[in-house]
């Protein structure tokens, strides 16, 4: 979500758990992360403009994994762009544009 060093700050509080430990709970997951990760499965198709739904299949697979363990997922997607992240968003846009021309 763009919080620098968040995992390092939280590391002392992290305890390994299995999905079954969350049975009967609701969890929020970052839908954009799932879409991005799912896009790896069909990167060539996406880059060449071919029709694919592999990234959606990945998201459904992850939802089903949670549901199979009795966990109810709430998939959350980013809203509008935040003015406070405008500089970061612009740097990322420029990086993507430079990579596309390389």
RODO-2510 file (C-alpha; in nm, 4 decimals, decimal comma):
residues 102
     n   res          X          Y          Z
     1     x     0,0000     0,0000     0,0000
     2     x     0,2981     0,2243    -0,0329
     3     x     0,4080     0,2464     0,3310
     4     x     0,7857     0,2371     0,3301
     5     x     0,9430    -0,0258     0,5578
     6     x     0,6041    -0,1387     0,6910
     7     x     0,7007    -0,5064     0,7038
     8     x     1,0219    -0,4322     0,8949
     9     x     0,8257    -0,2317     1,1525
    10     x     0,5663    -0,5077     1,1927
    11     x     0,8153    -0,7964     1,1948
    12     x     0,8354    -0,8261     1,5764
    13     x     0,4561    -0,8693     1,5929
    14     x     0,4311    -1,1300     1,3155
    15     x     0,3562    -1,4885     1,4184
    16     x     0,3275    -1,7748     1,1678
    17     x    -0,0308    -1,9011     1,1338
    18     x    -0,2135    -2,1395     0,9043
    19     x    -0,5212    -2,0339     0,7110
    20     x    -0,7309    -2,2651     0,9261
    21     x    -0,6461    -2,0496     1,2286
    22     x    -0,8646    -1,7817     1,0698
    23     x    -1,1676    -2,0076     1,0169
    24     x    -1,4867    -1,8113     1,0755
    25     x    -1,3078    -1,4766     1,0372
    26     x    -1,3329    -1,2097     0,7704
    27     x    -1,0123    -1,0846     0,6119
    28     x    -0,9418    -0,7919     0,3828
    29     x    -0,7027    -0,8550     0,0962
    30     x    -0,5491    -0,6102    -0,1499
    31     x    -0,7181    -0,6916    -0,4808
    32     x    -0,4609    -0,4966    -0,6803
    33     x    -0,1819    -0,7160    -0,5415
    34     x    -0,3700    -1,0289    -0,6484
    35     x    -0,4313    -0,8871    -0,9972
    36     x    -0,0661    -0,7877    -1,0303
    37     x     0,0543    -1,1284    -0,9141
    38     x    -0,1949    -1,3041    -1,1409
    39     x    -0,0692    -1,1013    -1,4362
    40     x     0,2611    -1,2917    -1,4166
    41     x     0,0773    -1,6007    -1,5370
    42     x    -0,0211    -1,4285    -1,8584
    43     x     0,2362    -1,1507    -1,8984
    44     x     0,3130    -1,2360    -2,2604
    45     x    -0,0539    -1,2343    -2,3568
    46     x    -0,1136    -0,9033    -2,1809
    47     x     0,1966    -0,7449    -2,3351
    48     x     0,0998    -0,8530    -2,6867
    49     x    -0,2668    -0,7616    -2,6563
    50     x    -0,3973    -1,1187    -2,6658
    51     x    -0,7185    -1,2021    -2,4865
    52     x    -0,6605    -1,3732    -2,1507
    53     x    -0,8341    -1,4176    -1,8200
    54     x    -0,5519    -1,5952    -1,6338
    55     x    -0,5125    -1,3033    -1,3918
    56     x    -0,8818    -1,3300    -1,2996
    57     x    -0,8446    -1,7072    -1,2589
    58     x    -0,5629    -1,6422    -1,0104
    59     x    -0,7818    -1,4069    -0,8044
    60     x    -1,0652    -1,6597    -0,8009
    61     x    -0,8220    -1,9337    -0,6978
    62     x    -0,7021    -1,7238    -0,4040
    63     x    -1,0600    -1,6460    -0,2969
    64     x    -1,1492    -2,0142    -0,3160
    65     x    -0,8433    -2,1054    -0,1110
    66     x    -0,9612    -1,8762     0,1679
    67     x    -1,3209    -1,9965     0,1412
    68     x    -1,2078    -2,3608     0,1518
    69     x    -1,0456    -2,2844     0,4877
    70     x    -1,3608    -2,1162     0,6201
    71     x    -1,2220    -1,7645     0,5802
    72     x    -1,4438    -1,4957     0,4238
    73     x    -1,2388    -1,2654     0,1984
    74     x    -1,3198    -0,9012     0,1385
    75     x    -1,1277    -0,7995    -0,1728
    76     x    -1,0387    -0,4298    -0,1606
    77     x    -0,9268    -0,2220    -0,4591
    78     x    -0,7607     0,1187    -0,4536
    79     x    -0,9830     0,4194    -0,4877
    80     x    -0,8923     0,7528    -0,6381
    81     x    -0,5354     0,8693    -0,6613
    82     x    -0,4228     1,0478    -0,3469
    83     x    -0,2636     1,3911    -0,3864
    84     x    -0,0038     1,2921    -0,1249
    85     x     0,1147     1,0093    -0,3538
    86     x     0,1232     1,2177    -0,6720
    87     x     0,5047     1,2359    -0,6846
    88     x     0,5397     0,8585    -0,6379
    89     x     0,2729     0,7918    -0,9014
    90     x     0,4482     1,0200    -1,1496
    91     x     0,7868     0,8525    -1,0914
    92     x     0,6283     0,5113    -1,1487
    93     x     0,4585     0,6349    -1,4672
    94     x     0,7900     0,7680    -1,5978
    95     x     0,9617     0,4385    -1,5111
    96     x     0,6992     0,2397    -1,7023
    97     x     0,7287     0,4735    -2,0001
    98     x     1,1095     0,4411    -2,0011
    99     x     1,0852     0,0617    -1,9777
   100     x     0,8383     0,0517    -2,2670
   101     x     1,0820     0,2447    -2,4888
   102     x     1,3872     0,0398    -2,3909
***
